[in-house]
Amino acid sequence: MVAHSRDQGDSRAARRLNEPRPVDVEALEGAPAAVGGVVVSSLREEWRVADRWWTDEPVRRRYFDLVLETGENVAVFYDEERERWFKQKA
């Protein structure tokens, strides 16, 4: 039997696309040197985001667009509110 195409299904199985995930980052002078144990070969771009400063949950992040030594492109950011690194697909 095939489920009805308009059924909502199990919402617990759904998650946001490209949701940030915690990652281990080795940083030198605030910039990533390795991500998940893989050395950074080049830093393509860096930018800061400061948003929702007027709320109880402000967003302050420092983003890095990187190329790892494996050739993988990756975007990581340091969440200044949580004091933690996160990874997103580039």
N, C-alpha and C positions, 0 to 999 in steps of 0.2 A: 504494500500500500504506500502511496506517495502522500506526503504531508501537503496540506493545502498551501498554496504559494503565498497566501496573504496572512498566514498564521505568524504571530510574533515570535514564536519559538522561545528558547530559553535565553533570557536577557543576560544571565550570568556568563554565558559563553561569549558575548559580544564585548569588544573593547575598542577604544578609539584608535584610529589609524595613526601610525607613527608616534605612539605614546612614548614619552621619555622613560628610560630605564636606568636605574643606578648602575654605575660602572666605576671600576678602580682606575684612577688616573695618577700617574707619577708626574708631578709638576716641578719645573725649574723656573724660579722667579715668576711664578703665577701662570706660566704657559705650559700646556701639556708636553711632556717628553715621551710618554708611553701611555697607551690606552689598552687596558686589559692585558698588560704584559707585552704588547707589540709596540715597537719603537716608532715614533712619529718621524717620517722622512721630510715632510714639508707642511708649513702652515700657510694655507691659501688665503684665509681671511679671518678677521676677528672683529666682533662688535659687541656692544652692550645694549641691554634692554632694561628699561625702568618703566614700569607700568603699574596701574592700580595703586599708586602711592597714597591715594585718598581713602583706601579701604583698610579693613583689618587684616587683609592678606595681600600685601604688596608683592610685586614681582621685580626682583633685581637679579639679572643674570648676565654672565659674561660668556659669549659664544665663541667657539673656534671651529672653523671648517678646515679639516686636516686630511692629509694623505699619509697612510701608514706604510711601513716598509713592505707590506704584503701587496701594496697597490690599491687597497681598499680606501674609498672616500668615506669619511665619518664626520659627523657633527657632534661635538660635545659641548656642554655648558656647565659652568659652575654656578650653582644656585646660592647666592649670597645670603638669602634668608635662612635656608636649611643648612648651609655650609657643607654642601655635598655636590659631587659630580654626577652628571647624567649624560646618556648617549641617545642620539636620535639618528635615523637613517638620513644620509645626505642626499 
